[in-house]
Amino acid sequence: MGVPLVNWRVLIIILLVCGMQIPRPAIAAGAQESVCIQCHSALPAKLSMSVKFWKTSVHGENGISCTICHGGDPQDALRSMSPERGFRGIPAPTSVASLCGGCHMGVNKFYMNSAHGKALGAGGPTCVTCHGSHGIKRASLELISKKYCSTCHTFEKARMIRSAMLKRDTMLMAIEKKIQVLKQQGVDTDKLEKRLFALRNRFHAMFHSLDIKMIILESDHIQAELENARGAGGMGTGPMTGTVAIGGALLAALLFYLIKKNIS
């Protein structure tokens, strides 16, 4: 059988767009201006929406572009969707977790061992169910809500997990603000920011286990460590001494926590 006429029309439009010198919309800072973005931006609404969603996503903000997920050649318009260039099109639902897990390895491990992961291929949720596909949502407590969770089951278990994580997230946000104060006062906060980033990611990844006992226990432990560090912030006499002490205490607490997790 021949290729349906509608496919030829879409292909002709794509080739014409890619060959024309057209104004190109601004893309996220650091992202490669691939032919995928150039072509889809100028196509009819349904075919261009993916780019619009991507631009405002966490992937777009960090320059994670089309070929990371879809494969293909981002520089060759004629062969961009060629299987020989690694193009894989829309990932199958059963391959979404492993694809996302290529970058989010910690999350994937927890997910695959959870009730969600064990239902993969049998109607269970994948990464895009909660985070979206092109308009990827940043990991946050806002995703643990009735809007998302109650589409498949009751919200009660998710509510318990969200409650366990809420206090710890609030503390991390407060510490993040203190780090910004340190930075404004000339303190080198690079190591502290990286440790805080790692700690937050570790805990958000743990949510995907859906293990309430482990999440509550870990939340209590992290909160105790951060409270101890925060309590040490009153040392010193001058403003700069105090902020340096806070930074040092927080860094020590976070390092202690991360080291203990690595050797346990």
N, C-alpha and C positions, 0 to 999 in steps of 0.2 A: 504494500500500500504506500501511496505517496504521503509526504508531510502535509498536514492540514494547512489550508490557505492562510488561516489566521496566524500561524507560526511564521510563515514567510513574511507577512505584513509587519509583524513585530521585529523580525530580523532586519528587514529593510529600513525601518525607522531607526533602529539602533545603529546600523552602519552609516546612515545619513547623518545622524546626530554626531557620531564620533568623528566623522570626516569634516564637519563644518567648524568654522572658527566662531564659536558662540561665547557669550559672556559666561564665565564659570562662577557659580556661587562660592562664597567663602566656606572653607571647611575647618574642622577643629584644628587648633594649633598642634603642630607636630605630626598630623596625619598625612600620609602619602596621598597626593591627589591622583588617585588611580582612575583608570578608564571606567571602572565600575561607577564611581561617583560622578564623573563627567557625563556619562551616557544616561544613567538613571535620573539624574537631576533634571534633565530636559525632556524626559518621556512623559506620557499622559499620567494623570494623577495616581492611579493605582500602582503604576510601576515606579513612580518617583517617591511615594510615601516612605519607603524603607530608608531612603537617604535623609529625609526630614526627621524621622524618628531617631535615626542613628546620631545625627548632629547633636541632639540634646541629651544623649545617653552617656553613661559613665565610660563606655567604650569610646565614643566619639571624643569625649573630653581628654582621653589619654592616648588618642591616636591609634586605637586598635581598629584597623580597617577591614574591609570586606573579605579579603583573601585569607585572613586568619581562620575564619569559619567556613567560607565557601570554596577556598582554593582558587586556582586559576592564575592567569598572568595579569597583573595589574597595570602593565605597561603596553600590552599589545591588544588593540581593540579587536582585530580580526580573530585572534586566537585566545582571547581572555577566558572564554567558556569552553575551551578545548580540554577533553579528558587527558590528552597528552601533556597538558600544562598543569595537571593536578586539579582541575575543576571538579567539584563534587556536588554542586547545586545545593538544594535544600537538604540538610541532614535528616536522616530518618529519626523518628522519636527515640528509638532504642539506642541510637549512637550519640544523642545529644550529651548525655552525662560524660561519656569518655572524651568527647570533643572539648567540652568546657573544662573537663578535668586535666586536659593538657596544660592548662595554665593554673587552674585552681585545684591543685592536687590534694591539699588538705581537706577541702570541702568535698571533693569527690569520694574520698575514702569514707568519710562519715555518712554521706548520702547513700552509697552503695550498700552499707551495712544496716541501713534504716528500713522501716516499713515502706517508705516511699521507694527506695532503691530496689527492694525485693519485689515490688509491684511493677517494676519497669518491664514494659512489653505487654502488660495486662491491664492497661488503662491507668497506671499510676502516674503521678505528676513527675515531670522532668524539670530541669533548670528554667526553661522558658515559661513554664506554667506560672511561676511566681515572679520571675525577673524580667519576662518579656523576651522577644527575639531581637528586633533591631533597636527598639527603645529601651535598652537594658537599664534596669533600675539599680541604683546603688544599694548595697546591702544595708538594711536598717530595720529597726523594730516596726516601722510602718508596714512592712511586708507581712508581719505576723498579725493578721487582722481577720475579722469576720469576712471581709470582702474576698479574701483569697482562700482562707482555710475552710470556711463553711460551704464552699462549692462542692466539696467532696465528703465532708463529715462534720460533726459538731465542732464548735470552737473551744470547748472546755479544756482539752489537753493543751492546745496551742496557747490558750489564755494563761495557763500555769507556767508554761515556758517563758512567755513574754514577761510575766510578772517577775520571774526569777532573774531575768536579764536586765530589767528596767533600772534598778538602783545602780548596778555596775556600769551601765551605759551612761547614766547621769554623772557618775564620778569621773569616768574617762573624759567626758566632755568638759568638766570643770578643770581637770588636769591639762587638757589641751589648751584651754584659755590661759592657764598659768604658764605653759610653755611659750605661748605667744608673748606674754609679758617678759619672760626671760630673754627672748630673742630681741625684743625692742630695746632691752637694756644692754645689749651687746654680748650676752652669754651665748656660747656655742651650744646649740641645742640639737645638733644633727643626730647624735647617737640616741638622745632621749626620744626624739620624734620617731626614729626608726623602731625603737623598742616598743613604744606606745602603739605604733602602727601594727607591729607584729602581734602584740597582745590582743588588740581589738580584732584582728583578722582571725586569730586562733579561736577566740570565743564565738565570733559569728559563725565560723566554720562548724563549731561544735553543735550549734543549733540543729544542723542537718541530721544529727544522730537521732533526734526526737526522743532521746533518753532523758526523761525529766529528772531522775535522781542524780545522774552525772552532771547535768546542767546546773541544778540547784547547788550541789556540792562545790562545783568549780566556781560558781558565782560567789558563794560565800567566801571561798578561799581568796579569790581575787580582790573582793571588797575589803577583806581584812588586811591584805598586803598594802592596798592603796591607802586605807585609813591610817595604818602605821606610818607610811611614808608622808602623808599629809600632816600628821601630828608632829613630825620632825621638822616641819617648816618654820617653827618659831625660833630656831637657833640663830645666833648671831646678833649683832647690835645695829648695823646700818642697813639701809634698804637693799643695797647690792649684796651684802653678806647674807641677808635673809633669802633673797631670790636664788642665789647660788646654792644655799643650803637646801632649799626646796628641790631644786633641780637635781642636786647630788643624791638626796634621799629618795626621790622618785626613781631615778636611774638605778640606784642600788636595789630598791625593792623590785623593780621590773626585771633587772638582771637576775636577781635571786630566784624569782618566780620562773623565768624562762629556763634557767639552768636546771632547776629542780625538775621541770617538766621533761627536759631532754634526757635526764639520767634515770627518771623513774620508769 
